Amino acid sequence: MNQISLDFILEALGAIATYTFGAWSELIGLFFLTILIEYVTSIAASVKERRGLNIWGFTRKGLMLFVIILAHRMDSLMGTDILMTCAIYFYLANEFISITENYRRLGL
């Protein structure tokens, strides 16, 4: 793949991310990091317990992102930034609880 095509793809992905989530903030970065950590700890706990992965967990994360995207679009209409921030904090608390539960399943 040549450099122009790669640049175009990255620019398009950046434009999509900016449209869906607004300007990238530390809060959004923390949210995606907790999603990643929760998913990794969930996989580790499932492996330890010799259980299969639950597809609902992956689907739930996608639905969380849809709610945050919707909150951002509503904020854009109202000229605020509170709805997306509140939604992210709510789901952050949920992810932290899930990480703690996964640590318990791992015996930590």
Secondary structure as UniProt FT lines:
FT   HELIX           3..21
FT   HELIX           26..49
FT   HELIX           55..78
FT   HELIX           82..106
//
